[in-house]
Amino acid sequence: MKNKLITRVSNIVAIFAFLALLAGNANAFLNEQIVVSPYWQSDGTSYTFIAVSHTSLSGMASQIGMTINVIQNDKTAFGTAVDFTIQSGTTKKIFIARTNHASINPTNLASSIVIQGTTNYKHGHIRIDPKASNPNIGGKKCVNVLDAVGGCGYPDVTMLSFWGAVVVEQNSTGFAMEFIGDMHDSAVAPLVNSANGISVSGPGAP
């Protein structure tokens, strides 16, 4: 019990240190363009689960591409970065787990994304970048359904909904993850369109 408490305290300290790092390196992260999670975990008895949903809100492109980097606390990658595109009205499942996991593997979860790494205890943070070089500039305004079919909106990952959990397999428990910069983030973006509440800038802003 004492060791578990020490581990939890260490993890909490690590999360606060990560948040402080973000605050101190404002130029290193464009918080209006990326989404980050300060903590993930994988070892012989746990894995991390993430779901990302495209909510089809006004102003969103019908397809939004992203790159997910799972970064260890020593700043090296856990597995390979994954690129994928999410369609309007869909949810994509992502698993971060050890290699040779009995059930969480690409064979069993063909429709999901599985990022695999060492079986040893690893943890760190997650960074989700847009595939578009300027995701919140120059998007065509969606006025009606026909516009949406023809292609409009912003390919902005910060308009997506992210949620997830670190799962402890032995007793089917765990704890929820925090995502900074997605549509549930409590921080108000620098430029907000008052008509629809989305973060936009540039000549194509609605």
N, C-alpha and C positions, 0 to 999 in steps of 0.2 A: 504494500500500500504506500509506503514511504517513497519507494522508487517511482511509482506511478505519479505521485504528487509532484515529485521533483521534475519528472519529465513534462508534466502539464505546465508547471511554472516556467520551465525553460522554453516551451513552445510559445507561451503567452509573451514572454520577453522577446522572443525572436520575431513575433508578429509586430509588436510595438516598434522594434528596431527597424523592421522593413518599412513600416509606415513613416517613420522618421526619415529614412533614406529617401522615400518618395518626396517628402516635403522639402528636403534639403537639396534635391536634384531636379528642380522643376523643369529645367531645360532638357533633361535626359528623357523625360516622358511627356508626350503630348496628351494630357488627360482628356482632351476633347475628342481624341481619336482612338485610344486603346482602352482595353479592359484588363485589369489585373486582379489576381487573388493572392493574398499574402501567405497562404499556407496550403500545402497538400502533403500527403504522406503515403508511403508504400513500404511494406516489409513482408515478412513471412505470415503475418496474421491480419494484415489490413490492406485496403486499397482505397482509391479515391474515385468518386463518381461525379460527373458533371453533366448537366443537361442545358442545352442552349435552344431557345425558342424564338422563332420569327413570328411576331404577333400581328403582322400585316397592318400596322397602323399607317395612317396617312403620312406621307413624307418618306416612307421606307421604300427602298428599291425592292423589287420582287425577288431578287437574288442578291445575297450578301456573302462575299468571300472573306475568309479569314485565315490566319496562321496561328496555331497554338504552340507555344513553347513551354515545356515543363522544365523548369530550371531548379537545380539542386542548390542547397545552401552554400556550396563551394563555387557557385556560378557556372558549373558545367551542366550540360544537358542530360536529362533523364530520358533515354530513348531519342527518337528522331522527331523533329518538328513536323507538324501535320498541317497541310493545306486542305481546306474543303469549302464548299459553298452550301449555304442553307437556303432552302426555298421558302417562299411566303406561306405561312400557315402551318409550318412543320416544326418538329422538335428533333434535335440530334443528340444522341447519347455518346458520352465520352468516358472511357475507363482508363485509369492510370494504375497499372498493376505490375507485379513481378513477372518475370519470364517463367514460362511453364506453369502458370496458374491453371488449376484443374478445370475451372469453368469459365474464367474470364480470359478469353483468347480470341484471336481473329476467326478461328474456325467456328466456334460456338456463337459468336456475336458478329456475324458477317455484315449486318446492317448498321452496326455501331463502329465507333472509332476506338481502337485499343492501342494505348501507348505503353510499351513494355520496357522494363529496365532490369537492373540487378535485383536479386532476391534479398539483398541486405536492406536494413532500415535506411530509408532515404526520405528527405523532406526538403521543402523549399517553397518557391512561389511560381505562379503561372502568369504568363503574359499572352494576351490575345491581340494581335495586330490586324488591321484591315488589309485586304489584298489591294484595294484601290489606293492610289498614291495620294489623292485628295478626297477622302470620303465625305466630307461635309462642305464641299465647295462645288458650285456649278451644277447641282442636281436639278432636273426638270421638275417643276411643280406638278403633283398629281391632283387633277381637278375632278376627274370622274373615273368610272370603271374602265372605260376605253383607254384612258391615259395609262392606267396601270398595266393593261394588256400590252400596250405598245412600248412600255418601258419608261419609268420615271422614278423619282425619289432618290434618296441618298444611300449609297452602299456603306452605311455607317455602323460599325459593330457596337457602338455605344447605344444604339437604338434597340438592340436585341436584349432578351431577358436571359440571364444566366443564374443557375442555382446548382448547388451540389453539396456533397457530404464526404467526410472521411469515414469509411465503414470499417468497424472492428468485427471481423468475421466470426470469432469464437462465440460471442453472445449477441450477434446481430445488433450491435449498438454503434455509436459513433457521435460525430458532432457536425453541425452545419458549417459550410464555408461562407466566407464573405467575398463579394465581388465589388470592386471599386471601378466606377465608370460606366456600368451598364444602365439600363433604363430604370432600375430600382435604386440607383445610387442617390443618397440623400443630398449630395452636393449639387448646387445649381450650376449649369454650364455657363461660361462667360457670355455667350450670345444666345438668347432664347427668343424664338418667334412667339409672340403673345397669342397668335391666332390658334396655333396647334400645340404649343409647348415643347417643340423640338429644338435641339441645338443646331443652329445653322449659321453660315456666314458666306460672304462672297456674292458675286453678281447673280447667281442662280437661286438665291434664297427666296422662299415664297413670301 
